[in-house]
Amino acid sequence: MELCPEVFELAGDIASIKNGADLSRDEEVIAAAEACPVDAIHYEK
């Protein structure tokens, strides 16, 4: 499953923010972090 592919790239268990990603997608980023099965996405409010 891809979580918020417009913002993140996943390589193994490491998520990276895509170059030029729209970071104003707060709700989608939070949902992706909470749903990530390998806990690779973290965020701070």
C-alpha positions as CSV (number, residue, x, y, z in Angstrom):
1,M,0.0,0.0,0.0
2,E,1.3,3.4,-0.8
3,L,0.6,6.1,1.7
4,C,0.5,9.7,0.4
5,P,2.7,9.0,-2.6
6,E,2.5,12.6,-3.7
7,V,4.6,13.5,-0.6
8,F,6.6,10.4,0.3
9,E,9.0,7.9,-1.3
10,L,9.5,4.7,0.6
11,A,12.8,2.7,0.3
12,G,12.6,-0.4,2.5
13,D,11.6,0.9,5.9
14,I,12.8,4.5,5.4
15,A,10.4,7.2,4.1
16,S,11.7,10.4,2.5
17,I,9.9,13.5,1.5
18,K,9.9,13.9,-2.3
19,N,11.7,16.9,-3.7
20,G,9.2,19.7,-4.3
21,A,6.4,17.9,-2.4
22,D,3.4,19.9,-1.3
23,L,3.8,19.9,2.5
24,S,0.5,21.7,3.1
25,R,-1.3,18.4,2.9
26,D,-1.3,18.1,6.7
27,E,-4.2,15.7,7.1
28,E,-2.9,13.3,4.4
29,V,0.6,13.3,6.0
30,I,-0.8,12.6,9.5
31,A,-3.0,9.8,8.1
32,A,0.0,8.3,6.3
33,A,2.1,8.4,9.4
34,E,-0.6,6.8,11.5
35,A,-1.3,4.1,8.9
36,C,2.4,3.2,8.1
37,P,2.8,-0.5,8.9
38,V,6.6,-0.2,9.5
39,D,6.4,3.1,11.4
40,A,8.7,4.8,8.8
41,I,6.8,8.1,8.7
42,H,7.1,10.5,11.6
43,Y,5.8,14.1,12.0
44,E,5.8,16.9,14.6
45,K,2.9,19.3,15.1
